[in-house]
Amino acid sequence: MKSYKLLTLTFLLLAALSVTGCSGSDDAAAVKDKAAVRSETVPETRLRPAAERVDAPPIQATTMDGAPVTLDAKRDGKIHIINFWATWCPPCRAEMPELDILAGELKNRDDVAFYAVNLGDNPDTVHRFLVETGLVDLTILLNQDNSAARQYAVQSIPTTILIDADGKLAYRQIGMTTAAELKSALDALKEEDKR
């Protein structure tokens, strides 16, 4: 009976996390930074109309090899998919295999860039996770100081953001996402370009 209760409680906890995501603590600097961009954040799970979009801030991060990189979506004319995640977050871990497959499908397209921005984990932890899970197609960036989360007002992970080809915030999914949801948002952005 105890094991049944424990199993039920574990299932309910994982279900709640998959819907809500994992959230970190709010320190004073994060709260201040979030307040500056909160009014500019994209509504959950819908494509923001083009006239209402705001510029996406650049992200300072490092590659898995430790090289510094600035991700600035305004410069290259591509649609950017940015998934914010951490290795300790169960919903993040659960969605990563599907996102890796999608990244592989998009890898040869010159109009889309897909980044998985890890928040706070050290490179060794991320490397172990990638080896354990066999993820090979996602471009992983490390943001150990969580500055990208503050810039994008990420309060819960996973959070996935799409930036249109003009470098504007177009879509936000808080919590787990699927390849089908992202493909639908990409198709909607491509349809806009045809108009």
C-alpha positions in Angstrom: 0.0 0.0 0.0 2.9 2.4 0.9 4.6 1.7 -2.5 1.3 2.4 -4.3 0.9 5.8 -2.5 4.6 6.6 -3.2 4.2 5.7 -6.9 1.0 7.8 -7.1 2.6 10.8 -5.4 5.7 10.6 -7.7 3.5 10.4 -10.8 1.5 13.5 -9.7 4.7 15.4 -8.9 6.1 14.6 -12.3 2.9 15.5 -14.0 2.8 18.9 -12.2 6.4 19.6 -13.2 5.7 18.7 -16.8 2.9 21.3 -16.9 4.5 24.0 -14.9 8.2 23.5 -15.6 11.0 24.0 -13.1 11.5 27.4 -11.6 14.5 28.8 -9.8 14.7 31.3 -7.0 14.3 35.0 -7.7 17.3 37.0 -6.4 17.1 40.8 -6.3 19.0 41.3 -9.5 16.8 38.8 -11.4 13.7 40.5 -10.2 15.0 43.9 -11.3 16.0 42.5 -14.7 12.7 40.7 -15.2 10.8 43.9 -14.4 12.5 45.7 -17.2 11.4 43.2 -19.8 8.2 41.7 -18.3 6.0 44.0 -20.3 7.8 42.9 -23.5 7.5 39.2 -23.0 5.7 37.1 -25.5 2.3 35.5 -24.5 2.4 31.8 -23.9 2.0 29.4 -26.8 0.7 31.8 -29.4 2.4 33.6 -32.2 2.6 37.3 -31.4 1.4 39.5 -34.2 4.3 41.0 -36.1 3.3 44.6 -35.2 3.5 43.7 -31.5 6.9 42.0 -31.4 9.9 43.5 -29.7 13.7 43.1 -30.4 15.2 40.0 -28.9 18.2 40.8 -26.8 21.6 39.2 -27.6 22.7 36.3 -25.4 26.3 36.0 -24.1 27.2 32.3 -23.7 29.9 29.8 -24.2 30.1 26.7 -26.4 30.7 23.3 -25.0 34.4 23.9 -25.8 34.4 27.0 -23.7 34.6 29.5 -26.5 32.6 32.7 -25.9 29.7 33.4 -28.3 27.2 36.1 -28.7 23.9 35.0 -30.1 22.4 38.0 -31.8 19.3 37.0 -33.9 19.0 40.5 -35.5 22.2 39.9 -37.5 21.7 36.8 -39.6 18.1 36.9 -40.9 17.2 33.5 -39.6 14.4 32.3 -37.4 15.9 31.2 -34.1 14.5 28.6 -31.8 16.0 29.0 -28.3 15.2 26.4 -25.6 16.2 27.3 -22.1 16.9 24.2 -19.9 19.0 22.6 -17.2 20.1 19.0 -16.5 18.4 18.9 -13.1 15.0 19.8 -14.5 12.8 16.6 -15.2 10.6 18.2 -17.8 13.7 19.6 -19.6 15.3 16.1 -19.6 12.0 14.6 -20.9 11.7 16.9 -23.9 15.3 16.9 -25.0 15.3 13.7 -27.1 12.4 15.0 -29.2 14.0 18.4 -29.6 17.3 16.7 -30.6 15.4 14.9 -33.4 13.9 18.2 -34.5 17.2 19.9 -34.5 18.6 17.1 -36.7 15.7 17.7 -39.2 16.4 21.5 -39.2 20.2 21.2 -39.3 20.6 21.7 -43.0 18.1 24.5 -43.4 19.8 27.9 -43.8 16.8 29.8 -42.6 16.5 28.4 -39.1 19.0 28.1 -36.2 18.2 26.0 -33.1 20.0 26.5 -29.8 19.5 24.8 -26.4 20.8 27.3 -23.8 21.7 25.5 -20.6 21.1 27.7 -17.5 23.6 27.3 -14.6 25.0 23.8 -15.1 28.8 23.4 -15.3 30.2 22.1 -18.6 31.1 18.6 -17.1 27.6 18.1 -15.9 26.1 19.0 -19.3 28.7 16.8 -21.2 27.8 13.8 -19.0 24.1 14.4 -19.7 24.7 14.6 -23.4 26.7 11.4 -23.4 24.2 9.6 -21.2 21.2 10.6 -23.4 23.0 10.3 -26.8 21.9 13.8 -27.9 24.0 14.9 -30.9 22.1 17.4 -33.0 21.2 20.2 -30.6 23.6 23.1 -30.6 24.3 23.5 -26.9 25.3 26.8 -25.4 26.2 27.3 -21.7 24.9 30.3 -19.7 26.3 29.6 -16.3 25.4 33.0 -14.8 21.8 32.8 -16.0 22.0 36.2 -17.6 20.0 34.9 -20.6 17.2 33.8 -18.4 17.0 37.3 -16.9 17.2 39.0 -20.3 14.3 36.9 -21.6 12.3 36.9 -18.3 12.5 33.2 -18.1 10.8 32.3 -14.8 10.4 28.6 -15.3 12.2 26.0 -17.4 11.9 24.6 -19.9 11.0 27.7 -21.8 11.2 27.8 -25.6 11.3 31.0 -27.6 11.1 31.6 -31.3 12.7 34.8 -32.7 11.5 35.8 -36.2 13.9 36.5 -39.1 13.8 40.2 -38.2 15.2 39.5 -34.7 11.9 40.0 -32.9 10.4 37.9 -30.2 7.5 36.0 -31.9 6.6 33.0 -29.7 7.0 31.6 -26.2 6.2 28.2 -24.8 6.5 27.9 -21.0 6.9 24.3 -19.9 7.5 21.3 -22.1 7.1 21.6 -25.9 6.9 19.2 -28.7 8.4 19.1 -32.2 4.8 19.4 -33.6 4.2 22.6 -31.7 7.5 24.1 -32.8 6.9 23.0 -36.4 3.5 24.7 -36.3 5.0 27.9 -35.0 7.7 27.8 -37.7 5.1 27.2 -40.4 3.2 30.2 -39.2 6.3 32.4 -39.3 7.1 31.2 -42.8 3.5 31.9 -43.9 4.0 35.5 -42.6 7.1 35.9 -44.8 5.0 35.0 -47.9 2.5 37.8 -47.2 
